[in-house]
Amino acid sequence: MHEEINNNEEQETKHSHNNIAAWVIPLVAVLIVAAAVYLGVKSPKISFNLFPTATSTPLPPTATFTPTPPPTSTPLPTETPLPTPTPYPPSAFQVEDVGDIVPAIPGIAESAVILNDDLNVLSNPDFSNPQWVPSSDIGLDVQILEPYHATFGNAAAAWVMDTSLQPGLYELYILDTLYSSGGSLDFTVALGNQVLEPIIGQPKVNYKSSYTTPPQSFDLWHSLGIYNIDQPGILSITTSWMNRDEYSVVAIDRALIAKLPESTGALLNMLPRTQQTYIMDNLAATITARDTLYKREDLPAWGDEFQFLVNPTSAAQVIWDFPERIPVDQYEIFAWIPGVNGSAQVSYTFFVEGSTLGIDPVSIQQQVPPTGEWVSLGVWKIPEVYGESVAVSLQMDIPEGTIGEVAIDAVAIVKSP
C-alpha cells in the first residue's frame, strides 16, 4: 500500500512538471521571439542573421515628404534690358544738308553721302597714269568748280564707302558731267563681297552729252536703282570699260548714296514688283498754278510729303519729265493719291518723245482711302519704231473751278507683262 502511495505521488509530480513545462516552454519561446524582433528592429544586420529569408521585390521608392516653407513675397519681375544695337559710325563724307547738293538730287533723300574721285575712288590704272586727263587740262575755256578725271583708254574705277551704312533703302547715283562724258557704262554694286541687285531700276547709265537729243546743258545725277542694305559691310560701286572714242569719253567724278525714308518700302510694296520701275516725285515736277500751293506731311506719301491745291479757281498743270530714257516696252502708269478731302476730277496725258501715241487723256477722280493709293492710269505699249529707248513725260491737268483738295505727289511707270 505504501508503494501504491509512492507511485501515485510520482505520477502527480510528473504530471505537475508536465503542466509547468506546458506553459513555461511556450512562454520562453515567446520571450525569445520577442527579443529577436526587438533586436532585429534595432539592428538590420542582426535581423538579417536571425531571419535569413528570401528578399522580396522592392517597391518603387515613394516620394519623400518635404515640409513646405512658409510663403514669402515674390518680387515682381524686372524688364530685362534689350541689347542696344551698336551704332554705325557716320561717314566722314556725310552731307550736312541734302538741299545744298549741286546738282539737286532728282529723287527723295533724308540724308546723303557723296564719294568723290580724289578721295574715294580706286582706279586701274591709277589717276597718276598719263592716260587720265584731269578736268583742269581738258582745254576748255570754262571754270569747272568740281574737278574730275577723264580718259579714252580702257580702265576700271571703284567708289568705296569709308564705313558701313545704317540699314535701310538707298538710291545710288552717278554724276554725268557736262563735259567729257558720253556713251554708256554698266555698274556693279556690292556690299563687301556680295553683289547687290536693285529693288527697282538698273545699274546702267546712258550718259548725255552735247551730241544727244536734247543736248546736255548741265551736270546730271543718273540713278543706279534703289537697294536694300540690311547688314553691315562696305558698299562699293565699280565699273570698267574698253577703249572709247570722242563720243563716249569716260569722266569719273562723284557718286551719291541717298538714304530713303522708312515709309518708302511700304509704298514700293503696293506696286507690281519689277526692276523696270521708274518713279518721279512732285518735287522734281514742273508745277504751273496761280492758286496757292500747300504742303502736307501728315499723310502717307512718297518722301513723306506732298503738295496740294484747295478749290483752285484757275486751271493748273503738273509735268513729270522723267530724267532717264526708258526701254521701248509696255508699261502701266500709276499716280500716288494721298487721302485728301474731296474727289477732284483731273486728267493725265502720257507723252512718248513728245507724242501722245494717239491716246486721249485719262480722267480720274482723286477719291481714295485715307491711307492713300496707287491709282492706275492705264497701260501704254510703246511702238518698236522708236528704237531701243525713249524719253517720256506725264502731264496732269487740273480744271479751273475744281472743288476740293487736289493732291500732287509721285507717279510711277512700271513694266507691264
JODA-V396694 format. One record per pair of residues at least 6 apart in sequence whose C-alpha atoms are under 7 Angstrom apart, sorted by the first residue. I is the first residue (numbers start at 1). J is the second residue. Records with the same first field share a line. If there is no record, write none. Layout:
I = J / J
This chain:
39 = 46 / 47
40 = 46 / 47
41 = 47
88 = 164 / 165 / 166
89 = 163
91 = 162 / 163
93 = 113 / 114 / 115
94 = 112 / 113 / 114
95 = 112 / 113 / 114
98 = 111 / 112
103 = 219 / 220
105 = 221
106 = 284
107 = 280 / 281
108 = 260 / 303
109 = 258 / 259 / 260
110 = 259 / 260 / 261
111 = 258 / 259
112 = 256 / 257 / 258 / 259
113 = 256 / 257 / 258
114 = 254 / 255 / 256 / 257
115 = 159 / 254 / 255 / 256
116 = 253 / 254 / 255
117 = 148 / 252 / 253 / 254
120 = 159 / 160
121 = 157 / 158 / 159 / 160
122 = 157 / 158 / 159
123 = 156 / 157 / 158
124 = 155 / 156 / 157
125 = 155
131 = 151 / 153
132 = 149 / 150 / 151
133 = 149 / 150 / 151
134 = 148 / 149 / 150
135 = 147 / 148 / 149
148 = 251 / 252 / 253
149 = 251 / 252 / 253
150 = 180 / 249 / 250 / 251 / 252
151 = 249 / 250 / 251
152 = 243 / 244 / 245 / 249 / 250
153 = 242 / 243 / 244
154 = 241 / 242 / 243
155 = 240 / 241 / 242
156 = 239 / 240 / 241
157 = 238 / 239 / 240
158 = 236 / 237 / 238 / 239
159 = 236 / 237 / 238
160 = 235 / 236 / 237
161 = 234 / 235 / 236
163 = 234
164 = 232 / 233 / 234
165 = 232
167 = 229 / 230 / 231
168 = 228 / 229 / 230
169 = 226 / 227 / 228 / 229 / 259 / 260
170 = 226 / 227 / 228 / 257 / 258 / 259 / 260
171 = 225 / 226 / 227 / 257 / 258 / 259
172 = 223 / 224 / 225 / 226 / 256 / 257 / 258
173 = 221 / 222 / 223 / 224 / 255 / 256 / 257
174 = 221 / 222 / 223 / 254 / 255 / 256
175 = 219 / 220 / 221 / 222 / 253 / 254 / 255
176 = 207 / 219 / 220 / 221 / 222
177 = 219 / 220
178 = 209 / 216 / 217 / 218 / 219
180 = 249 / 250 / 251
181 = 207 / 209 / 248 / 249 / 250 / 251
182 = 207 / 208 / 209 / 247 / 248 / 249 / 250
183 = 206 / 207 / 247 / 248
184 = 205 / 206 / 207
185 = 204 / 205 / 206
186 = 203 / 204 / 205 / 239
187 = 203 / 204 / 237 / 238 / 239
188 = 203 / 237 / 238 / 239
189 = 195 / 196 / 236 / 237 / 238
190 = 196 / 235 / 236 / 237
191 = 233 / 234 / 235 / 236
192 = 233 / 234 / 235
197 = 227
198 = 225 / 226 / 227 / 275
199 = 226 / 227 / 275
200 = 225 / 226 / 274 / 275 / 276 / 277
201 = 224 / 225 / 226 / 275 / 276 / 277 / 278
202 = 224 / 225 / 275
203 = 224 / 225
204 = 224
205 = 222
208 = 216
209 = 215 / 216
210 = 216
261 = 303
264 = 302 / 303
274 = 415
276 = 414 / 415
277 = 412 / 413 / 414 / 415
278 = 412 / 413 / 414
279 = 410 / 411 / 412 / 413
280 = 320 / 322 / 410 / 411 / 412
281 = 409 / 410 / 411
282 = 408 / 409 / 410
285 = 318 / 319 / 320 / 321
286 = 318 / 319 / 320
287 = 317 / 318 / 319
288 = 316 / 317 / 318
289 = 316 / 317
290 = 314
291 = 312 / 314
292 = 309
293 = 307 / 308 / 309
294 = 307 / 308 / 309
295 = 305 / 306 / 307 / 308
296 = 305 / 306 / 307
297 = 304 / 305 / 306
299 = 338
300 = 338 / 371 / 372
301 = 338
302 = 409 / 410
306 = 408 / 409
307 = 407 / 408 / 409
308 = 405 / 406 / 407 / 408
309 = 405 / 406 / 407
310 = 404 / 405 / 406
311 = 401 / 402 / 403 / 404 / 405
312 = 400 / 401 / 402
313 = 400 / 401 / 402
314 = 400 / 401
315 = 398 / 399 / 400
316 = 397 / 398 / 399
317 = 396 / 397 / 398
318 = 395 / 396 / 397
319 = 393 / 394 / 395 / 396
320 = 393 / 394 / 395
321 = 392 / 393 / 394
322 = 392 / 393
325 = 389 / 390 / 391 / 392
326 = 389 / 390 / 391
327 = 388 / 389 / 390
328 = 382 / 384 / 387 / 388 / 389 / 390
329 = 381 / 382
330 = 380 / 381 / 382 / 415 / 416
331 = 379 / 380 / 381 / 413 / 414 / 415 / 416
332 = 378 / 379 / 380 / 413 / 414 / 415 / 416
333 = 376 / 377 / 378 / 379 / 412 / 413 / 414
334 = 374 / 375 / 376 / 377 / 411 / 412 / 413
335 = 374 / 375 / 376 / 410 / 411 / 412
336 = 373 / 374 / 375 / 409 / 410 / 411
337 = 366 / 372 / 373 / 374 / 375 / 407 / 409
338 = 371 / 372 / 373 / 407
339 = 368 / 369 / 370 / 371 / 372
340 = 405 / 407
341 = 404 / 405
342 = 367 / 404 / 405
343 = 365 / 366 / 367 / 404
344 = 365 / 366 / 402 / 403 / 404 / 405 / 406
345 = 363 / 364 / 365 / 366
346 = 363 / 364 / 365 / 396 / 397 / 398 / 399
347 = 361 / 362 / 363 / 364 / 396 / 397 / 398
348 = 361 / 362 / 363 / 394 / 395 / 396 / 397
349 = 361 / 362 / 394 / 395 / 396
350 = 356 / 393 / 394 / 395
351 = 392 / 393 / 394
352 = 390 / 391 / 392 / 393
353 = 390 / 391 / 392
362 = 377
